[in-house]
Amino acid sequence: MTTRALRPAIALVAMLGVAGCAGLSPQEQRMMTGTGIGAAGGAVIGAIAGHAGVGALIGAGVGLAGGYLYDQSVQSRQRAYAQGYAAGRSSR
């Protein structure tokens, strides 16, 4: 099968993958992004080392943890902003 014949199938898989992320919460989006980036990075490093699948698996786990930590940081900043905003409004 040629690459040209695979293009519609690849496009369909990509569209379904993106459509599946439509109803995610911001936390889920951040964690999925971290997982995807980690898996891609891990696969590249793993391919260089000769074990792309293992690299992708490890990268996905590390990316998931990174996405979670980033989400916690964003939520902390949002809470601090909301508290400061509320304190400013109540002092008027």
Secondary structure, 3 states (H helix, E strand, C coil): CCHHHHHHHHHHHHHHHHHCCCCCCHHHHHHHHHHHHHHHHHHHHHHHHCCHHHHHHHHHHHHHHHHHHHHHHHHHHHHHHHHHHHHHHHCC
